[in-house]
Amino acid sequence: MVELALTMKVKLTTNKHESEALNRLCDNYTSCCNEVSDWIGEHHTLSQRKINEAVYHPLRDKYGLLAQMTQSSIRRVIASYKAIHSRMERRNGENPKRKRTAYYSTRPKYSSAGVDLLWNRDYSYSPMTGMFSLPVMGGRIKVKAQWKGTPDEYRTARFGTARLISKRGKWYLHIPIILQVPDPTPSPKNIVGVDLGIRMLATSYDGETTVFQHGGEVKSKRGKYKRLRQQLQKRGTRSARRRLKTIGDRENRWMTDVNHQASKALVNHYDRDTMFVLEDLTGIRNATEQVRVKDRYVQVSWSFHQFRQMVEYKAKRNGQKVVFVDPAYTSQTCPKCGKIRKANRDKKRHLYVCRNCGYRSNDDRIAAMNLRHKGYDLLNSQYAASMTDGVRVQSTTL
């Protein structure tokens, strides 16, 4: 068995009094984070010891937070600054002279940060009552959890540091959990190439059969959301902005549900001794440069990253394996003769015809076939590195 880390979202049932108490807690925590951010921006240090010595006791006295909450606010702000520094270094290259100037000129600001809660210290859960015990200013409250649709093994898993957040007047706990899942098969017998797209959300090929998950409805619905959003943006009124947010939230929920259903169907279609081969996520973003302008919004806005994450954790739960490979030339390479030619693909007709050997097929299927080949190449390289008897995995005939 191996450990699998996930984050589950638990909706809480709260009355007016409990919601007000949680709001006060979040407001104080957010204010505490902002003061820590200002202090770091002025003093140019990320040393937790120095920050604690300077602000811990004053902030705890001022906002009345528990000791661990005050510490978590400091850790969160430090992490935010480090993330900013990392982005600057990736963009501009590491320059030590900038660290005490530009690195602290961008101060993280928090408006609705939520509250980080340590398991069995700040929050706890009673399976007998189905209630969470949560801290509030000056005491604690117990609130009911809504577990509908949550797998039983999630409730009994090992909980980690949760984040309490409010969204549209509802309260949620985002809880990291650790699940025990079967070991992935060391030598998968079934290699499946999976190509992601908009017209076909996922096209999978296992050497014998091709499975298409059609995305026409997705493309149509996202186009409707785009047009509605453009109309509301032109109005620019307060009510239009509120409706924009509502529509955005609704679209995100729908998108998440589609990704859940599609990833579940993909993973459950294959046996446990399967290795899924997906393209590296950067391939999706770079490909938008060749996408028609009218399709680019849907291509960029669709959450391929979320879909990939869902496939990965669902496969791991089943004891299956997921690998990611460079997608270069997967849509231009003939899977029969290996010749690479851009002109072989007719995007408008979604057809691939090899000018060298005459092999023809659906272009999404071609990409899935080539991803599967790359999966075999990856296994071969792993075996070559770990074995000395010359054993190799042989690709099957297409």
C-alpha positions as CSV (number, residue, x, y, z in Angstrom):
1,M,0.0,0.0,0.0
2,V,1.1,3.6,-0.7
3,E,-0.1,6.9,0.6
4,L,-2.2,9.3,-1.6
5,A,-2.6,12.9,-0.6
6,L,-5.9,14.6,-1.5
7,T,-7.9,17.6,-0.4
8,M,-11.6,17.2,0.3
9,K,-14.1,20.0,0.5
10,V,-16.6,19.7,3.3
11,K,-19.7,21.9,3.5
12,L,-20.7,23.0,7.0
13,T,-24.2,23.6,8.3
14,T,-24.3,26.9,10.3
15,N,-26.9,29.1,11.7
16,K,-26.8,32.9,11.8
17,H,-25.0,33.1,15.1
18,E,-22.4,30.6,14.1
19,S,-21.8,32.3,10.8
20,E,-21.3,35.7,12.5
21,A,-18.8,34.1,14.9
22,L,-16.8,32.5,12.1
23,N,-16.8,35.8,10.2
24,R,-15.3,37.6,13.1
25,L,-12.6,35.0,13.4
26,C,-11.8,35.3,9.7
27,D,-11.7,39.1,9.8
28,N,-9.3,39.1,12.7
29,Y,-7.1,36.4,11.0
30,T,-7.1,38.4,7.7
31,S,-6.1,41.6,9.5
32,C,-3.3,39.8,11.3
33,C,-2.0,38.5,8.0
34,N,-2.0,42.0,6.5
35,E,-0.1,43.4,9.5
36,V,2.5,40.7,9.2
37,S,2.8,41.4,5.5
38,D,3.4,45.1,6.1
39,W,6.0,44.4,8.8
40,I,8.0,42.1,6.5
41,G,7.7,44.6,3.6
42,E,9.2,47.3,5.9
43,H,12.0,45.2,7.5
44,H,13.0,43.0,4.6
45,T,13.4,39.7,6.4
46,L,11.7,36.3,6.1
47,S,13.3,34.9,9.2
48,Q,10.5,33.4,11.2
49,R,12.4,33.8,14.5
50,K,12.9,37.6,13.9
51,I,9.3,38.0,12.8
52,N,8.0,36.1,15.9
53,E,10.1,38.2,18.2
54,A,8.8,41.4,16.7
55,V,5.1,40.8,16.1
56,Y,3.8,37.6,17.7
57,H,2.8,38.8,21.1
58,P,1.5,42.2,20.0
59,L,-0.6,40.7,17.3
60,R,-2.0,37.9,19.5
61,D,-3.0,40.5,22.1
62,K,-4.5,42.8,19.5
63,Y,-6.6,40.2,17.7
64,G,-7.2,37.6,20.4
65,L,-6.2,34.7,18.2
66,L,-5.1,31.3,19.5
67,A,-1.3,30.8,19.6
68,Q,-1.3,28.4,16.6
69,M,-3.5,30.7,14.5
70,T,-1.1,33.6,15.1
71,Q,1.8,31.4,14.1
72,S,-0.1,30.1,11.0
73,S,-0.7,33.7,9.9
74,I,3.0,34.4,10.1
75,R,3.8,31.2,8.2
76,R,1.3,31.9,5.5
77,V,2.6,35.4,4.8
78,I,6.2,34.1,4.7
79,A,5.1,31.5,2.1
80,S,3.4,34.2,0.1
81,Y,6.6,36.3,0.0
82,K,8.7,33.3,-1.0
83,A,6.3,32.6,-3.8
84,I,6.6,36.2,-5.1
85,H,10.4,35.9,-4.9
86,S,10.4,32.6,-6.8
87,R,8.3,34.1,-9.6
88,M,10.7,37.1,-9.8
89,E,13.7,34.9,-10.0
90,R,12.2,32.8,-12.8
91,R,11.2,35.9,-14.7
92,N,14.4,38.0,-14.2
93,G,17.1,35.6,-13.1
94,E,18.5,35.5,-9.6
95,N,20.0,38.8,-8.6
96,P,21.1,39.1,-5.0
97,K,21.1,43.0,-5.1
98,R,17.3,42.9,-5.8
99,K,16.4,40.9,-2.7
100,R,16.3,43.8,-0.3
101,T,14.5,46.1,-2.7
102,A,12.3,44.9,-5.4
103,Y,11.6,41.5,-3.7
104,Y,9.8,43.3,-0.9
105,S,8.2,46.1,-2.9
106,T,5.2,43.8,-3.8
107,R,3.4,43.1,-0.5
108,P,0.8,40.3,-0.3
109,K,-2.6,41.7,0.6
110,Y,-5.4,39.5,2.1
111,S,-9.1,40.3,1.8
112,S,-10.7,36.9,2.5
113,A,-7.8,34.7,3.4
114,G,-9.7,32.1,5.3
115,V,-8.2,30.5,8.4
116,D,-5.7,27.7,8.7
117,L,-6.6,25.2,11.4
118,L,-4.4,22.5,12.9
119,W,-5.9,19.1,13.2
120,N,-6.7,18.1,16.8
121,R,-5.5,21.5,18.1
122,D,-7.5,24.1,16.3
123,Y,-10.2,21.8,15.0
124,S,-11.4,18.2,15.6
125,Y,-14.2,15.9,14.3
126,S,-16.5,13.5,16.1
127,P,-17.7,10.5,14.0
128,M,-20.3,9.8,16.6
129,T,-22.1,13.1,16.2
130,G,-20.9,14.0,12.7
131,M,-19.8,17.5,13.9
132,F,-16.7,19.6,13.7
133,S,-15.4,21.5,16.7
134,L,-14.1,24.9,15.5
135,P,-12.5,27.9,17.3
136,V,-14.2,31.3,17.4
137,M,-13.3,34.4,19.3
138,G,-13.5,33.6,23.0
139,G,-14.6,30.0,22.7
140,R,-15.6,27.2,20.4
141,I,-18.6,26.0,18.4
142,K,-19.7,22.7,17.0
143,V,-21.1,22.6,13.5
144,K,-22.6,19.8,11.4
145,A,-20.8,18.4,8.4
146,Q,-22.6,17.6,5.1
147,W,-21.0,14.4,3.9
148,K,-23.4,13.7,1.0
149,G,-21.4,12.3,-1.9
150,T,-18.2,11.9,0.1
151,P,-16.7,8.4,0.0
152,D,-16.6,6.7,3.4
153,E,-12.9,6.2,3.3
154,Y,-12.4,10.0,3.2
155,R,-14.1,10.5,6.5
156,T,-11.8,8.0,8.3
157,A,-8.6,9.1,6.6
158,R,-5.8,11.0,8.4
159,F,-6.7,14.7,8.4
160,G,-4.2,17.5,8.1
161,T,-4.2,21.3,8.5
162,A,-7.5,22.5,7.1
163,R,-8.5,25.9,5.7
164,L,-11.9,27.4,6.8
165,I,-13.3,29.6,4.0
166,S,-16.6,31.3,3.2
167,K,-18.1,31.3,-0.2
168,R,-21.5,32.9,-1.1
169,G,-22.5,32.9,2.5
170,K,-21.7,29.2,3.0
171,W,-18.9,27.8,5.1
172,Y,-16.5,25.1,4.0
173,L,-13.5,23.2,5.3
174,H,-10.8,22.3,2.8
175,I,-9.1,19.3,4.5
176,P,-6.0,17.6,3.3
177,I,-6.3,13.8,3.8
178,I,-4.0,10.8,3.4
179,L,-5.5,7.6,1.9
180,Q,-3.9,4.2,1.8
181,V,-4.2,3.0,-1.8
182,P,-2.9,-0.2,-3.6
183,D,0.7,-0.2,-4.9
184,P,0.8,0.6,-8.7
185,T,1.6,-2.4,-10.8
186,P,5.4,-2.3,-11.4
187,S,5.1,-3.8,-14.9
188,P,1.8,-2.5,-16.4
189,K,0.4,-4.8,-19.1
190,N,-1.8,-2.2,-20.6
191,I,-0.5,1.1,-21.9
192,V,-3.1,3.7,-22.7
193,G,-2.3,7.0,-24.6
194,V,-4.7,9.8,-23.7
195,D,-5.0,13.0,-25.8
196,L,-6.8,16.0,-24.4
197,G,-8.7,18.5,-26.4
198,I,-11.9,20.5,-26.8
199,R,-13.7,18.8,-29.7
200,M,-12.8,15.5,-27.9
201,L,-12.3,16.0,-24.2
202,A,-10.2,12.8,-24.0
203,T,-9.3,10.3,-26.7
204,S,-7.7,7.1,-25.3
205,Y,-6.0,4.3,-27.3
206,D,-4.9,1.0,-25.8
207,G,-3.5,-0.8,-28.8
208,E,-6.8,-2.3,-29.9
209,T,-9.6,0.1,-29.3
210,T,-10.1,3.9,-29.3
211,V,-12.5,5.6,-26.8
212,F,-13.7,9.1,-27.6
213,Q,-15.2,11.4,-25.0
214,H,-17.0,14.1,-27.1
215,G,-16.7,17.7,-26.1
216,G,-19.2,19.4,-28.4
217,E,-21.6,20.2,-25.6
218,V,-18.7,21.6,-23.6
219,K,-17.6,23.9,-26.4
220,S,-21.2,25.1,-27.0
221,K,-21.9,25.9,-23.4
222,R,-18.6,27.7,-22.8
223,G,-19.3,29.8,-25.9
224,K,-22.7,30.8,-24.4
225,Y,-20.9,31.7,-21.1
226,K,-18.4,33.8,-23.0
227,R,-21.1,35.8,-24.9
228,L,-23.1,36.4,-21.7
229,R,-19.9,37.6,-19.9
230,Q,-19.1,40.0,-22.7
231,Q,-22.6,41.5,-22.6
232,L,-22.4,42.0,-18.8
233,Q,-19.0,43.5,-19.1
234,K,-20.2,46.1,-21.5
235,R,-22.9,47.2,-19.1
236,G,-20.4,47.9,-16.3
237,T,-23.1,48.3,-13.6
238,R,-22.9,47.0,-10.1
239,S,-25.6,44.5,-10.7
240,A,-23.8,43.3,-13.8
241,R,-20.6,42.8,-11.9
242,R,-22.5,40.8,-9.2
243,R,-24.1,38.6,-12.0
244,L,-20.7,38.2,-13.6
245,K,-19.3,36.7,-10.4
246,T,-22.4,34.4,-10.0
247,I,-22.0,33.2,-13.6
248,G,-18.3,32.6,-13.1
249,D,-18.9,30.5,-10.0
250,R,-21.6,28.5,-11.8
251,E,-19.4,27.9,-14.8
252,N,-16.5,26.7,-12.6
253,R,-18.8,24.3,-10.7
254,W,-20.1,22.9,-14.0
255,M,-16.6,22.6,-15.4
256,T,-15.4,20.7,-12.3
257,D,-18.4,18.3,-12.6
258,V,-17.6,17.6,-16.2
259,N,-14.0,16.9,-15.4
260,H,-15.0,14.6,-12.6
261,Q,-17.3,12.6,-14.8
262,A,-14.9,12.4,-17.7
263,S,-11.9,11.5,-15.6
264,K,-13.9,8.8,-13.7
265,A,-15.2,7.3,-17.0
266,L,-11.6,7.2,-18.4
267,V,-10.0,5.6,-15.3
268,N,-12.8,3.0,-14.7
269,H,-12.8,1.9,-18.3
270,Y,-9.4,0.1,-17.9
271,D,-8.1,-2.6,-15.6
272,R,-5.8,-2.1,-12.6
273,D,-2.6,-3.1,-14.5
274,T,-2.9,0.0,-16.7
275,M,-0.5,2.9,-17.2
276,F,-2.0,6.1,-18.6
277,V,0.3,8.3,-20.8
278,L,-0.8,12.0,-20.9
279,E,0.9,14.9,-22.5
280,D,2.8,17.4,-20.4
281,L,0.5,20.4,-19.5
282,T,2.7,23.0,-21.3
283,G,1.7,21.3,-24.6
284,I,-1.8,22.5,-24.1
285,R,-0.9,26.1,-23.5
286,N,1.6,26.4,-26.3
287,A,-0.8,24.8,-28.7
288,T,-3.2,27.8,-28.4
289,E,-0.9,29.8,-30.7
290,Q,-2.1,27.5,-33.6
291,V,-5.8,27.5,-32.5
292,R,-8.3,29.6,-34.4
293,V,-9.1,32.8,-32.7
294,K,-12.8,32.0,-32.3
295,D,-11.9,28.7,-30.5
296,R,-9.0,30.1,-28.4
297,Y,-11.2,31.2,-25.4
298,V,-12.5,27.7,-24.9
299,Q,-9.1,26.1,-25.5
300,V,-7.4,28.3,-22.9
301,S,-10.2,28.5,-20.3
302,W,-10.9,24.8,-20.1
303,S,-9.2,23.3,-17.0
304,F,-6.9,20.7,-18.5
305,H,-4.8,21.0,-15.4
306,Q,-7.7,20.0,-13.2
307,F,-8.7,17.1,-15.5
308,R,-5.1,15.8,-15.4
309,Q,-5.1,16.0,-11.6
310,M,-8.3,14.1,-11.4
311,V,-7.1,11.4,-13.7
312,E,-3.9,11.1,-11.6
313,Y,-5.5,10.7,-8.2
314,K,-8.4,8.5,-9.4
315,A,-5.9,6.2,-11.2
316,K,-3.7,6.0,-8.1
317,R,-6.8,5.1,-6.0
318,N,-7.2,2.1,-8.4
319,G,-3.6,1.1,-8.3
320,Q,-3.0,2.4,-11.8
321,K,-0.1,4.4,-13.0
322,V,0.0,7.9,-14.7
323,V,3.0,9.3,-16.5
324,F,3.5,12.6,-18.4
325,V,5.5,12.9,-21.6
326,D,6.7,15.6,-24.0
327,P,3.9,15.9,-26.6
328,A,6.2,17.2,-29.3
329,Y,5.1,16.0,-32.8
330,T,2.4,13.6,-31.5
331,S,-0.1,15.1,-33.9
332,Q,2.4,15.1,-36.9
333,T,4.0,11.7,-36.6
334,C,2.7,8.7,-38.5
335,P,2.3,5.9,-35.9
336,K,2.9,3.3,-38.6
337,C,6.1,4.5,-40.4
338,G,7.3,7.1,-38.0
339,K,7.6,9.9,-40.6
340,I,7.0,13.4,-39.3
341,R,5.1,15.9,-41.5
342,K,2.9,18.8,-40.5
343,A,1.0,18.6,-43.7
344,N,-0.3,15.1,-42.9
345,R,-2.9,16.6,-40.6
346,D,-6.1,18.3,-41.9
347,K,-7.3,20.2,-38.8
348,K,-10.6,21.2,-40.4
349,R,-11.6,17.7,-41.3
350,H,-9.9,16.2,-38.1
351,L,-8.1,13.8,-40.4
352,Y,-4.6,12.5,-40.5
353,V,-3.2,11.1,-43.8
354,C,0.4,10.0,-44.0
355,R,2.0,11.2,-47.3
356,N,4.7,8.5,-47.0
357,C,2.8,5.3,-46.3
358,G,-0.8,6.3,-46.8
359,Y,-2.0,5.4,-43.2
360,R,-5.0,7.5,-42.3
361,S,-7.1,8.0,-39.2
362,N,-8.8,10.5,-36.9
363,D,-6.2,13.2,-35.8
364,D,-7.1,12.9,-32.1
365,R,-6.6,9.1,-32.3
366,I,-3.2,9.6,-34.0
367,A,-2.1,11.8,-31.0
368,A,-3.3,9.1,-28.5
369,M,-1.5,6.4,-30.5
370,N,1.8,8.4,-30.4
371,L,1.4,9.1,-26.7
372,R,1.1,5.4,-26.1
373,H,4.3,4.8,-28.1
374,K,6.1,7.4,-25.9
375,G,4.8,5.5,-22.9
376,Y,6.5,2.4,-24.1
377,D,9.7,4.4,-24.8
378,L,9.6,5.6,-21.2
379,L,9.2,2.1,-19.8
380,N,12.1,0.9,-22.0
381,S,14.3,3.6,-20.6
382,Q,13.3,2.8,-17.1
383,Y,14.1,-0.9,-17.6
384,A,17.3,-0.1,-19.3
385,A,18.4,1.9,-16.3
386,S,17.3,-0.6,-13.7
387,M,18.0,-4.0,-15.3
388,T,21.2,-5.6,-16.6
389,D,19.9,-8.6,-18.5
390,G,18.8,-6.7,-21.6
391,V,15.1,-7.1,-21.0
392,R,13.0,-4.6,-23.0
393,V,9.3,-3.8,-23.3
394,Q,8.2,-4.3,-26.9
395,S,5.5,-2.1,-28.4
396,T,2.6,-4.0,-29.8
397,T,1.5,-3.8,-33.5
398,L,-1.0,-1.1,-34.2
